[in-house]
Amino acid sequence: MHVRVIIKYDQETDSFSAVCPELPGCTSCGDTEAEAMENVKEAIALYLEPDTHALSPDAKVYEVAI
C-alpha cells in the first residue's frame, strides 16, 4: 500500500510536519525531515492497526480491498 506524505517545514516551531491526506488525522512531526518521515511511518502503521473492540453477536463484519 502506498499513501502520500506531505512534509513541510514550520519556521514558527523550527520543525517539520508530516501529513497523510488520504488518512484524516494521521499526522506527525520531527526535528528533521528524515525524523518526520520515520515518525509518520509509525503513525500510519498505528492508524491502520485493526480495531480490537468487542463486537455484538449480531454485528456484520466485512473486509474491503482497496
HTML snippet that shows the backbone in 3Dmol.js (N, CA, C, O; Angstrom):
<script src="https://3Dmol.org/build/3Dmol-min.js"></script>
<div id="view" style="width:600px;height:400px;position:relative"></div>
<script>
const pdb = `
ATOM      1  N   MET A   1       0.849  -1.179   0.000  1.00  0.00           N
ATOM      2  CA  MET A   1       0.000   0.000   0.000  1.00  0.00           C
ATOM      3  C   MET A   1       0.893   1.242   0.000  1.00  0.00           C
ATOM      4  O   MET A   1       1.901   1.291   0.706  1.00  0.00           O
ATOM      5  N   HIS A   2       0.527   2.211  -0.773  1.00  0.00           N
ATOM      6  CA  HIS A   2       1.255   3.478  -0.823  1.00  0.00           C
ATOM      7  C   HIS A   2       0.303   4.613  -0.449  1.00  0.00           C
ATOM      8  O   HIS A   2      -0.834   4.650  -0.921  1.00  0.00           O
ATOM      9  N   VAL A   3       0.752   5.519   0.378  1.00  0.00           N
ATOM     10  CA  VAL A   3      -0.009   6.726   0.700  1.00  0.00           C
ATOM     11  C   VAL A   3       0.908   7.927   0.533  1.00  0.00           C
ATOM     12  O   VAL A   3       2.121   7.837   0.722  1.00  0.00           O
ATOM     13  N   ARG A   4       0.306   9.048   0.177  1.00  0.00           N
ATOM     14  CA  ARG A   4       1.101  10.273   0.049  1.00  0.00           C
ATOM     15  C   ARG A   4       1.418  10.829   1.427  1.00  0.00           C
ATOM     16  O   ARG A   4       0.599  10.759   2.344  1.00  0.00           O
ATOM     17  N   VAL A   5       2.606  11.376   1.557  1.00  0.00           N
ATOM     18  CA  VAL A   5       3.021  12.070   2.771  1.00  0.00           C
ATOM     19  C   VAL A   5       3.516  13.446   2.348  1.00  0.00           C
ATOM     20  O   VAL A   5       4.387  13.565   1.487  1.00  0.00           O
ATOM     21  N   ILE A   6       2.962  14.469   2.952  1.00  0.00           N
ATOM     22  CA  ILE A   6       3.395  15.841   2.673  1.00  0.00           C
ATOM     23  C   ILE A   6       4.187  16.329   3.873  1.00  0.00           C
ATOM     24  O   ILE A   6       3.677  16.388   4.992  1.00  0.00           O
ATOM     25  N   ILE A   7       5.439  16.678   3.623  1.00  0.00           N
ATOM     26  CA  ILE A   7       6.299  17.180   4.694  1.00  0.00           C
ATOM     27  C   ILE A   7       6.560  18.658   4.440  1.00  0.00           C
ATOM     28  O   ILE A   7       6.898  19.071   3.330  1.00  0.00           O
ATOM     29  N   LYS A   8       6.395  19.430   5.488  1.00  0.00           N
ATOM     30  CA  LYS A   8       6.530  20.881   5.373  1.00  0.00           C
ATOM     31  C   LYS A   8       7.301  21.416   6.583  1.00  0.00           C
ATOM     32  O   LYS A   8       7.057  21.016   7.721  1.00  0.00           O
ATOM     33  N   TYR A   9       8.229  22.322   6.307  1.00  0.00           N
ATOM     34  CA  TYR A   9       8.991  22.946   7.386  1.00  0.00           C
ATOM     35  C   TYR A   9       8.168  24.075   7.994  1.00  0.00           C
ATOM     36  O   TYR A   9       7.588  24.887   7.272  1.00  0.00           O
ATOM     37  N   ASP A  10       8.118  24.125   9.316  1.00  0.00           N
ATOM     38  CA  ASP A  10       7.391  25.162  10.037  1.00  0.00           C
ATOM     39  C   ASP A  10       8.406  26.039  10.769  1.00  0.00           C
ATOM     40  O   ASP A  10       9.012  25.608  11.750  1.00  0.00           O
ATOM     41  N   GLN A  11       8.588  27.270  10.287  1.00  0.00           N
ATOM     42  CA  GLN A  11       9.563  28.181  10.888  1.00  0.00           C
ATOM     43  C   GLN A  11       9.214  28.528  12.329  1.00  0.00           C
ATOM     44  O   GLN A  11      10.101  28.716  13.162  1.00  0.00           O
ATOM     45  N   GLU A  12       7.930  28.612  12.615  1.00  0.00           N
ATOM     46  CA  GLU A  12       7.493  29.003  13.957  1.00  0.00           C
ATOM     47  C   GLU A  12       7.924  27.986  15.016  1.00  0.00           C
ATOM     48  O   GLU A  12       8.318  28.364  16.119  1.00  0.00           O
ATOM     49  N   THR A  13       7.850  26.702  14.679  1.00  0.00           N
ATOM     50  CA  THR A  13       8.246  25.659  15.629  1.00  0.00           C
ATOM     51  C   THR A  13       9.628  25.102  15.344  1.00  0.00           C
ATOM     52  O   THR A  13      10.140  24.289  16.114  1.00  0.00           O
ATOM     53  N   ASP A  14      10.236  25.529  14.250  1.00  0.00           N
ATOM     54  CA  ASP A  14      11.553  25.054  13.825  1.00  0.00           C
ATOM     55  C   ASP A  14      11.574  23.529  13.733  1.00  0.00           C
ATOM     56  O   ASP A  14      12.510  22.875  14.192  1.00  0.00           O
ATOM     57  N   SER A  15      10.511  22.975  13.125  1.00  0.00           N
ATOM     58  CA  SER A  15      10.423  21.530  12.950  1.00  0.00           C
ATOM     59  C   SER A  15       9.658  21.224  11.663  1.00  0.00           C
ATOM     60  O   SER A  15       9.145  22.126  10.999  1.00  0.00           O
ATOM     61  N   PHE A  16       9.591  19.947  11.328  1.00  0.00           N
ATOM     62  CA  PHE A  16       8.917  19.512  10.112  1.00  0.00           C
ATOM     63  C   PHE A  16       7.626  18.791  10.477  1.00  0.00           C
ATOM     64  O   PHE A  16       7.609  17.955  11.381  1.00  0.00           O
ATOM     65  N   SER A  17       6.553  19.115   9.779  1.00  0.00           N
ATOM     66  CA  SER A  17       5.293  18.412   9.974  1.00  0.00           C
ATOM     67  C   SER A  17       5.107  17.428   8.822  1.00  0.00           C
ATOM     68  O   SER A  17       5.558  17.672   7.703  1.00  0.00           O
ATOM     69  N   ALA A  18       4.440  16.315   9.112  1.00  0.00           N
ATOM     70  CA  ALA A  18       4.156  15.298   8.101  1.00  0.00           C
ATOM     71  C   ALA A  18       2.674  14.971   8.166  1.00  0.00           C
ATOM     72  O   ALA A  18       2.141  14.679   9.237  1.00  0.00           O
ATOM     73  N   VAL A  19       2.010  15.021   7.016  1.00  0.00           N
ATOM     74  CA  VAL A  19       0.565  14.815   6.932  1.00  0.00           C
ATOM     75  C   VAL A  19       0.271  13.796   5.840  1.00  0.00           C
ATOM     76  O   VAL A  19       0.888  13.822   4.775  1.00  0.00           O
ATOM     77  N   CYS A  20      -0.679  12.894   6.110  1.00  0.00           N
ATOM     78  CA  CYS A  20      -1.156  11.928   5.108  1.00  0.00           C
ATOM     79  C   CYS A  20      -2.558  12.353   4.687  1.00  0.00           C
ATOM     80  O   CYS A  20      -3.511  12.100   5.424  1.00  0.00           O
ATOM     81  N   PRO A  21      -2.716  12.984   3.542  1.00  0.00           N
ATOM     82  CA  PRO A  21      -4.029  13.491   3.137  1.00  0.00           C
ATOM     83  C   PRO A  21      -5.113  12.418   3.036  1.00  0.00           C
ATOM     84  O   PRO A  21      -6.280  12.698   3.309  1.00  0.00           O
ATOM     85  N   GLU A  22      -4.747  11.201   2.652  1.00  0.00           N
ATOM     86  CA  GLU A  22      -5.741  10.140   2.496  1.00  0.00           C
ATOM     87  C   GLU A  22      -6.150   9.501   3.825  1.00  0.00           C
ATOM     88  O   GLU A  22      -7.115   8.738   3.869  1.00  0.00           O
ATOM     89  N   LEU A  23      -5.433   9.802   4.897  1.00  0.00           N
ATOM     90  CA  LEU A  23      -5.742   9.243   6.212  1.00  0.00           C
ATOM     91  C   LEU A  23      -6.032  10.397   7.173  1.00  0.00           C
ATOM     92  O   LEU A  23      -5.121  10.864   7.857  1.00  0.00           O
ATOM     93  N   PRO A  24      -7.263  10.858   7.238  1.00  0.00           N
ATOM     94  CA  PRO A  24      -7.609  12.023   8.057  1.00  0.00           C
ATOM     95  C   PRO A  24      -7.115  11.891   9.504  1.00  0.00           C
ATOM     96  O   PRO A  24      -7.361  10.888  10.173  1.00  0.00           O
ATOM     97  N   GLY A  25      -6.429  12.912   9.956  1.00  0.00           N
ATOM     98  CA  GLY A  25      -5.918  12.937  11.319  1.00  0.00           C
ATOM     99  C   GLY A  25      -4.593  12.229  11.502  1.00  0.00           C
ATOM    100  O   GLY A  25      -4.034  12.246  12.598  1.00  0.00           O
ATOM    101  N   CYS A  26      -4.078  11.610  10.461  1.00  0.00           N
ATOM    102  CA  CYS A  26      -2.800  10.900  10.552  1.00  0.00           C
ATOM    103  C   CYS A  26      -1.676  11.887  10.257  1.00  0.00           C
ATOM    104  O   CYS A  26      -1.377  12.183   9.100  1.00  0.00           O
ATOM    105  N   THR A  27      -1.066  12.386  11.317  1.00  0.00           N
ATOM    106  CA  THR A  27      -0.003  13.378  11.195  1.00  0.00           C
ATOM    107  C   THR A  27       1.117  13.051  12.168  1.00  0.00           C
ATOM    108  O   THR A  27       0.944  12.259  13.095  1.00  0.00           O
ATOM    109  N   SER A  28       2.256  13.666  11.945  1.00  0.00           N
ATOM    110  CA  SER A  28       3.375  13.544  12.873  1.00  0.00           C
ATOM    111  C   SER A  28       4.316  14.711  12.617  1.00  0.00           C
ATOM    112  O   SER A  28       4.020  15.599  11.817  1.00  0.00           O
ATOM    113  N   CYS A  29       5.453  14.700  13.303  1.00  0.00           N
ATOM    114  CA  CYS A  29       6.423  15.769  13.117  1.00  0.00           C
ATOM    115  C   CYS A  29       7.807  15.261  13.511  1.00  0.00           C
ATOM    116  O   CYS A  29       7.957  14.139  13.994  1.00  0.00           O
ATOM    117  N   GLY A  30       8.802  16.095  13.299  1.00  0.00           N
ATOM    118  CA  GLY A  30      10.166  15.757  13.678  1.00  0.00           C
ATOM    119  C   GLY A  30      11.068  16.959  13.563  1.00  0.00           C
ATOM    120  O   GLY A  30      10.732  17.942  12.902  1.00  0.00           O
ATOM    121  N   ASP A  31      12.212  16.881  14.205  1.00  0.00           N
ATOM    122  CA  ASP A  31      13.182  17.979  14.141  1.00  0.00           C
ATOM    123  C   ASP A  31      13.848  18.068  12.779  1.00  0.00           C
ATOM    124  O   ASP A  31      14.303  19.137  12.372  1.00  0.00           O
ATOM    125  N   THR A  32      13.905  16.931  12.067  1.00  0.00           N
ATOM    126  CA  THR A  32      14.466  16.910  10.712  1.00  0.00           C
ATOM    127  C   THR A  32      13.426  16.292   9.779  1.00  0.00           C
ATOM    128  O   THR A  32      12.456  15.680  10.227  1.00  0.00           O
ATOM    129  N   GLU A  33      13.644  16.460   8.486  1.00  0.00           N
ATOM    130  CA  GLU A  33      12.737  15.858   7.505  1.00  0.00           C
ATOM    131  C   GLU A  33      12.760  14.333   7.633  1.00  0.00           C
ATOM    132  O   GLU A  33      11.716  13.685   7.554  1.00  0.00           O
ATOM    133  N   ALA A  34      13.948  13.764   7.830  1.00  0.00           N
ATOM    134  CA  ALA A  34      14.075  12.320   7.972  1.00  0.00           C
ATOM    135  C   ALA A  34      13.344  11.815   9.223  1.00  0.00           C
ATOM    136  O   ALA A  34      12.680  10.779   9.180  1.00  0.00           O
ATOM    137  N   GLU A  35      13.466  12.538  10.319  1.00  0.00           N
ATOM    138  CA  GLU A  35      12.788  12.148  11.549  1.00  0.00           C
ATOM    139  C   GLU A  35      11.269  12.238  11.378  1.00  0.00           C
ATOM    140  O   GLU A  35      10.538  11.370  11.855  1.00  0.00           O
ATOM    141  N   ALA A  36      10.799  13.276  10.703  1.00  0.00           N
ATOM    142  CA  ALA A  36       9.364  13.413  10.447  1.00  0.00           C
ATOM    143  C   ALA A  36       8.860  12.244   9.601  1.00  0.00           C
ATOM    144  O   ALA A  36       7.767  11.733   9.842  1.00  0.00           O
ATOM    145  N   MET A  37       9.644  11.822   8.618  1.00  0.00           N
ATOM    146  CA  MET A  37       9.254  10.699   7.763  1.00  0.00           C
ATOM    147  C   MET A  37       9.188   9.404   8.568  1.00  0.00           C
ATOM    148  O   MET A  37       8.239   8.635   8.418  1.00  0.00           O
ATOM    149  N   GLU A  38      10.171   9.155   9.409  1.00  0.00           N
ATOM    150  CA  GLU A  38      10.153   7.949  10.238  1.00  0.00           C
ATOM    151  C   GLU A  38       8.970   7.976  11.206  1.00  0.00           C
ATOM    152  O   GLU A  38       8.299   6.961  11.396  1.00  0.00           O
ATOM    153  N   ASN A  39       8.715   9.123  11.812  1.00  0.00           N
ATOM    154  CA  ASN A  39       7.608   9.246  12.757  1.00  0.00           C
ATOM    155  C   ASN A  39       6.253   9.055  12.086  1.00  0.00           C
ATOM    156  O   ASN A  39       5.354   8.445  12.664  1.00  0.00           O
ATOM    157  N   VAL A  40       6.102   9.575  10.868  1.00  0.00           N
ATOM    158  CA  VAL A  40       4.818   9.432  10.188  1.00  0.00           C
ATOM    159  C   VAL A  40       4.607   7.992   9.726  1.00  0.00           C
ATOM    160  O   VAL A  40       3.465   7.540   9.640  1.00  0.00           O
ATOM    161  N   LYS A  41       5.675   7.270   9.428  1.00  0.00           N
ATOM    162  CA  LYS A  41       5.530   5.850   9.090  1.00  0.00           C
ATOM    163  C   LYS A  41       4.946   5.085  10.279  1.00  0.00           C
ATOM    164  O   LYS A  41       4.086   4.222  10.106  1.00  0.00           O
ATOM    165  N   GLU A  42       5.415   5.405  11.473  1.00  0.00           N
ATOM    166  CA  GLU A  42       4.874   4.786  12.677  1.00  0.00           C
ATOM    167  C   GLU A  42       3.411   5.191  12.875  1.00  0.00           C
ATOM    168  O   GLU A  42       2.579   4.363  13.245  1.00  0.00           O
ATOM    169  N   ALA A  43       3.101   6.463  12.628  1.00  0.00           N
ATOM    170  CA  ALA A  43       1.726   6.947  12.762  1.00  0.00           C
ATOM    171  C   ALA A  43       0.802   6.233  11.781  1.00  0.00           C
ATOM    172  O   ALA A  43      -0.328   5.894  12.134  1.00  0.00           O
ATOM    173  N   ILE A  44       1.265   6.001  10.560  1.00  0.00           N
ATOM    174  CA  ILE A  44       0.466   5.298   9.554  1.00  0.00           C
ATOM    175  C   ILE A  44       0.190   3.871  10.015  1.00  0.00           C
ATOM    176  O   ILE A  44      -0.943   3.397   9.922  1.00  0.00           O
ATOM    177  N   ALA A  45       1.214   3.186  10.509  1.00  0.00           N
ATOM    178  CA  ALA A  45       1.045   1.810  10.981  1.00  0.00           C
ATOM    179  C   ALA A  45       0.023   1.745  12.113  1.00  0.00           C
ATOM    180  O   ALA A  45      -0.825   0.853  12.137  1.00  0.00           O
ATOM    181  N   LEU A  46       0.102   2.689  13.048  1.00  0.00           N
ATOM    182  CA  LEU A  46      -0.857   2.722  14.155  1.00  0.00           C
ATOM    183  C   LEU A  46      -2.260   3.053  13.661  1.00  0.00           C
ATOM    184  O   LEU A  46      -3.238   2.482  14.143  1.00  0.00           O
ATOM    185  N   TYR A  47      -2.364   3.965  12.709  1.00  0.00           N
ATOM    186  CA  TYR A  47      -3.650   4.372  12.142  1.00  0.00           C
ATOM    187  C   TYR A  47      -4.346   3.171  11.503  1.00  0.00           C
ATOM    188  O   TYR A  47      -5.560   3.012  11.630  1.00  0.00           O
ATOM    189  N   LEU A  48      -3.577   2.331  10.821  1.00  0.00           N
ATOM    190  CA  LEU A  48      -4.141   1.205  10.081  1.00  0.00           C
ATOM    191  C   LEU A  48      -4.249  -0.067  10.918  1.00  0.00           C
ATOM    192  O   LEU A  48      -4.729  -1.086  10.421  1.00  0.00           O
ATOM    193  N   GLU A  49      -3.815  -0.032  12.169  1.00  0.00           N
ATOM    194  CA  GLU A  49      -3.891  -1.201  13.034  1.00  0.00           C
ATOM    195  C   GLU A  49      -5.354  -1.587  13.242  1.00  0.00           C
ATOM    196  O   GLU A  49      -6.201  -0.723  13.469  1.00  0.00           O
ATOM    197  N   PRO A  50      -5.650  -2.885  13.166  1.00  0.00           N
ATOM    198  CA  PRO A  50      -7.042  -3.317  13.339  1.00  0.00           C
ATOM    199  C   PRO A  50      -7.606  -2.929  14.707  1.00  0.00           C
ATOM    200  O   PRO A  50      -6.890  -2.900  15.707  1.00  0.00           O
ATOM    201  N   ASP A  51      -8.875  -2.640  14.722  1.00  0.00           N
ATOM    202  CA  ASP A  51      -9.589  -2.290  15.947  1.00  0.00           C
ATOM    203  C   ASP A  51      -9.835  -3.562  16.756  1.00  0.00           C
ATOM    204  O   ASP A  51     -10.187  -4.593  16.184  1.00  0.00           O
ATOM    205  N   THR A  52      -9.658  -3.507  18.063  1.00  0.00           N
ATOM    206  CA  THR A  52      -9.840  -4.684  18.903  1.00  0.00           C
ATOM    207  C   THR A  52     -11.098  -4.603  19.768  1.00  0.00           C
ATOM    208  O   THR A  52     -11.239  -5.375  20.717  1.00  0.00           O
ATOM    209  N   HIS A  53     -12.006  -3.688  19.459  1.00  0.00           N
ATOM    210  CA  HIS A  53     -13.243  -3.564  20.240  1.00  0.00           C
ATOM    211  C   HIS A  53     -14.100  -4.826  20.088  1.00  0.00           C
ATOM    212  O   HIS A  53     -14.163  -5.425  19.014  1.00  0.00           O
ATOM    213  N   ALA A  54     -14.745  -5.207  21.168  1.00  0.00           N
ATOM    214  CA  ALA A  54     -15.645  -6.354  21.129  1.00  0.00           C
ATOM    215  C   ALA A  54     -16.882  -6.009  20.296  1.00  0.00           C
ATOM    216  O   ALA A  54     -17.419  -4.905  20.388  1.00  0.00           O
ATOM    217  N   LEU A  55     -17.314  -6.953  19.497  1.00  0.00           N
ATOM    218  CA  LEU A  55     -18.492  -6.756  18.649  1.00  0.00           C
ATOM    219  C   LEU A  55     -19.667  -7.540  19.214  1.00  0.00           C
ATOM    220  O   LEU A  55     -19.494  -8.587  19.837  1.00  0.00           O
ATOM    221  N   SER A  56     -20.853  -7.018  18.985  1.00  0.00           N
ATOM    222  CA  SER A  56     -22.050  -7.746  19.408  1.00  0.00           C
ATOM    223  C   SER A  56     -22.207  -8.979  18.515  1.00  0.00           C
ATOM    224  O   SER A  56     -21.721  -8.987  17.385  1.00  0.00           O
ATOM    225  N   PRO A  57     -22.878 -10.014  19.010  1.00  0.00           N
ATOM    226  CA  PRO A  57     -23.041 -11.242  18.229  1.00  0.00           C
ATOM    227  C   PRO A  57     -23.753 -11.045  16.890  1.00  0.00           C
ATOM    228  O   PRO A  57     -23.531 -11.819  15.959  1.00  0.00           O
ATOM    229  N   ASP A  58     -24.588 -10.042  16.781  1.00  0.00           N
ATOM    230  CA  ASP A  58     -25.324  -9.824  15.533  1.00  0.00           C
ATOM    231  C   ASP A  58     -24.619  -8.840  14.587  1.00  0.00           C
ATOM    232  O   ASP A  58     -25.168  -8.480  13.545  1.00  0.00           O
ATOM    233  N   ALA A  59     -23.424  -8.414  14.944  1.00  0.00           N
ATOM    234  CA  ALA A  59     -22.679  -7.478  14.080  1.00  0.00           C
ATOM    235  C   ALA A  59     -22.206  -8.185  12.814  1.00  0.00           C
ATOM    236  O   ALA A  59     -21.822  -9.354  12.846  1.00  0.00           O
ATOM    237  N   LYS A  60     -22.241  -7.469  11.720  1.00  0.00           N
ATOM    238  CA  LYS A  60     -21.735  -7.991  10.450  1.00  0.00           C
ATOM    239  C   LYS A  60     -20.359  -7.380  10.215  1.00  0.00           C
ATOM    240  O   LYS A  60     -20.183  -6.168  10.335  1.00  0.00           O
ATOM    241  N   VAL A  61     -19.403  -8.208   9.886  1.00  0.00           N
ATOM    242  CA  VAL A  61     -18.039  -7.749   9.654  1.00  0.00           C
ATOM    243  C   VAL A  61     -17.675  -8.055   8.206  1.00  0.00           C
ATOM    244  O   VAL A  61     -17.841  -9.181   7.737  1.00  0.00           O
ATOM    245  N   TYR A  62     -17.182  -7.049   7.513  1.00  0.00           N
ATOM    246  CA  TYR A  62     -16.779  -7.199   6.118  1.00  0.00           C
ATOM    247  C   TYR A  62     -15.330  -6.755   5.988  1.00  0.00           C
ATOM    248  O   TYR A  62     -14.866  -5.888   6.728  1.00  0.00           O
ATOM    249  N   GLU A  63     -14.624  -7.358   5.043  1.00  0.00           N
ATOM    250  CA  GLU A  63     -13.293  -6.889   4.679  1.00  0.00           C
ATOM    251  C   GLU A  63     -13.403  -6.280   3.292  1.00  0.00           C
ATOM    252  O   GLU A  63     -14.035  -6.841   2.397  1.00  0.00           O
ATOM    253  N   VAL A  64     -12.779  -5.128   3.133  1.00  0.00           N
ATOM    254  CA  VAL A  64     -12.837  -4.424   1.858  1.00  0.00           C
ATOM    255  C   VAL A  64     -11.420  -4.248   1.330  1.00  0.00           C
ATOM    256  O   VAL A  64     -10.543  -3.764   2.046  1.00  0.00           O
ATOM    257  N   ALA A  65     -11.196  -4.636   0.093  1.00  0.00           N
ATOM    258  CA  ALA A  65      -9.901  -4.447  -0.537  1.00  0.00           C
ATOM    259  C   ALA A  65      -9.856  -3.071  -1.164  1.00  0.00           C
ATOM    260  O   ALA A  65     -10.808  -2.653  -1.823  1.00  0.00           O
ATOM    261  N   ILE A  66      -8.757  -2.365  -0.965  1.00  0.00           N
ATOM    262  CA  ILE A  66      -8.619  -1.040  -1.576  1.00  0.00           C
ATOM    263  C   ILE A  66      -7.392  -0.992  -2.446  1.00  0.00           C
ATOM    264  O   ILE A  66      -7.103   0.042  -3.049  1.00  0.00           O
TER     265      ILE A  66
END
`;
const viewer = $3Dmol.createViewer("view");
viewer.addModel(pdb, "pdb");
viewer.setStyle({}, {cartoon: {color: "spectrum"}});
viewer.zoomTo();
viewer.render();
</script>
